[in-house]
Amino acid sequence: MVNQTFLNSFPIVAGVMGQNLDVAVRFEGHQAVTNGKIIVLPNVESVSDPDVLMGFLSHEAAHVRFSNMALVSKTNSPIEKSLLNIYEDQR
């Protein structure tokens, strides 16, 4: 079970990181994704490990900071997006 203090503070931490990156942070669903302007993280209550939530936030923040979102938006097929994402994840 996740510590209640962590559950209460994580949205604040994520919001501050989002402000520093000039992106919005939302909590919805069960996946972590970004388009470079918004980071979407899973609902805090749906993840049982705080390290996973921190990992999602750090991972998506790195995409915002280092990925070429203009190139990502030009990819047409799911296979292209997946291959580009694999490359970006290795960075």
Phi, psi and chi 1 to 4 in degrees:
 res  aa     phi    psi   chi1   chi2   chi3   chi4
   1 MET       -  138.0 -173.3   81.0  177.8      -
   2 VAL   -78.8  139.2  176.8      -      -      -
   3 ASN   -59.4  131.7  176.7  -41.8      -      -
   4 GLN   -62.9  -34.9 -170.7   60.9   43.0      -
   5 THR   -61.9  -42.1  -58.0      -      -      -
   6 PHE   -62.5  -46.5  175.3   82.0      -      -
   7 LEU   -56.7  -38.7  -72.2  176.2      -      -
   8 ASN   -73.9  -34.1  -67.9  -19.5      -      -
   9 SER   -90.8  -25.0   65.2      -      -      -
  10 PHE   -58.6  -44.2 -175.4   72.7      -      -
  11 PRO   -59.6  -31.8  -26.3   36.1      -      -
  12 ILE   -69.1  -46.5  -62.4  166.1      -      -
  13 VAL   -60.7  -45.5  170.7      -      -      -
  14 ALA   -62.6  -39.5      -      -      -      -
  15 GLY   -63.9  -41.2      -      -      -      -
  16 VAL   -64.9  -43.3  169.2      -      -      -
  17 MET   -62.4  -41.4 -173.9  176.0  -79.6      -
  18 GLY   -60.6  -42.7      -      -      -      -
  19 GLN   -61.2  -41.1  -74.3  177.9  -24.9      -
  20 ASN   -64.4  -29.6  -73.1  -23.9      -      -
  21 LEU   -95.0   -3.0  -66.2  168.7      -      -
  22 ASP    61.4   42.8 -161.6   26.6      -      -
  23 VAL  -132.5  156.7  -63.4      -      -      -
  24 ALA   -84.5  150.9      -      -      -      -
  25 VAL  -122.9  127.1  177.4      -      -      -
  26 ARG  -122.4  151.6  -67.7 -172.0 -166.5  155.0
  27 PHE  -115.9  110.7  -66.8   90.2      -      -
  28 GLU  -162.2  143.8   49.2 -170.5   53.6      -
  29 GLY    74.3 -151.7      -      -      -      -
  30 HIS  -129.0    9.3  -60.6  -75.1      -      -
  31 GLN  -122.9  158.6  -68.1 -175.5  -28.9      -
  32 ALA  -111.3  123.8      -      -      -      -
  33 VAL  -147.2  163.7  -63.6      -      -      -
  34 THR  -146.8  152.6 -172.7      -      -      -
  35 ASN  -115.1    9.7   62.9    6.7      -      -
  36 GLY    94.5  -15.8      -      -      -      -
  37 LYS  -116.4  -24.9  -63.5  178.6 -177.7  179.6
  38 ILE  -136.4  135.0  -61.1  169.4      -      -
  39 ILE  -104.4  124.3  -66.4  174.1      -      -
  40 VAL  -107.3  124.2  178.7      -      -      -
  41 LEU  -116.4  154.9  -62.2  171.3      -      -
  42 PRO   -60.9  154.3  -15.9   25.8      -      -
  43 ASN   -55.1  134.5  -69.1  -38.6      -      -
  44 VAL   -55.1  -40.4  175.0      -      -      -
  45 GLU   -70.1  -18.3  -64.8   82.3   15.6      -
  46 SER   -85.6   -6.9   70.8      -      -      -
  47 VAL  -112.7  128.4  178.3      -      -      -
  48 SER   -90.3  -10.5   61.0      -      -      -
  49 ASP  -120.8  118.3 -174.0  -11.6      -      -
  50 PRO   -58.8  -32.2   -8.2   11.0      -      -
  51 ASP   -63.6  -33.4  -69.1  -21.1      -      -
  52 VAL   -65.8  -44.6  171.1      -      -      -
  53 LEU   -61.7  -44.7  -79.5  171.7      -      -
  54 MET   -63.8  -37.7  -71.4  -57.8  -63.4      -
  55 GLY   -63.6  -44.2      -      -      -      -
  56 PHE   -59.0  -47.4  -77.0  152.7      -      -
  57 LEU   -62.0  -47.3  176.7   58.8      -      -
  58 SER   -63.7  -42.0  -61.2      -      -      -
  59 HIS   -62.3  -49.8  178.9   89.8      -      -
  60 GLU   -68.9  -35.1  -63.3  -52.9  -32.6      -
  61 ALA   -63.2  -37.4      -      -      -      -
  62 ALA   -65.0  -37.9      -      -      -      -
  63 HIS   -60.8  -44.9  -84.3  -57.9      -      -
  64 VAL   -59.8  -42.9  168.9      -      -      -
  65 ARG   -76.6  -36.6 -165.0  149.4 -177.8 -133.3
  66 PHE  -117.3  -20.8  -59.9  112.9      -      -
  67 SER   -78.4  148.9  -66.1      -      -      -
  68 ASN   -86.2   90.9 -177.6  -18.4      -      -
  69 MET   -65.8  -27.9  -69.1  -60.3  172.7      -
  70 ALA   -63.4  -40.5      -      -      -      -
  71 LEU   -68.6  -42.5  178.8   62.4      -      -
  72 VAL   -59.0  -41.9  171.7      -      -      -
  73 SER   -69.9  -19.1   68.4      -      -      -
  74 LYS   -85.5  -12.7  -70.2 -179.5 -177.0  177.4
  75 THR   -71.2  139.6   57.8      -      -      -
  76 ASN  -101.3  -36.9  -64.8  -41.3      -      -
  77 SER  -106.4  156.8   73.6      -      -      -
  78 PRO   -60.0  -33.6  -24.1   32.3      -      -
  79 ILE   -66.3  -43.8  -68.4  171.9      -      -
  80 GLU   -60.0  -45.8  -73.5  177.2  -37.2      -
  81 LYS   -61.6  -42.2  -72.7 -176.5 -171.5  -82.3
  82 SER   -64.8  -44.6  -68.7      -      -      -
  83 LEU   -63.7  -43.2  -70.2  172.4      -      -
  84 LEU   -64.5  -39.5 -177.9   58.5      -      -
  85 ASN   -65.6  -38.3 -167.6   51.4      -      -
  86 ILE   -60.3  -45.5  -70.7  167.7      -      -
  87 TYR   -61.1  -47.1  171.9   76.9      -      -
  88 GLU   -64.3  -38.4  -70.1  -69.5  -24.6      -
  89 ASP   -64.5  -32.2  -74.9  -11.9      -      -
  90 GLN   -67.7  -31.4  -69.3  -55.4  -49.6      -
  91 ARG   -64.7      - -176.7 -170.0  -21.8 -144.7
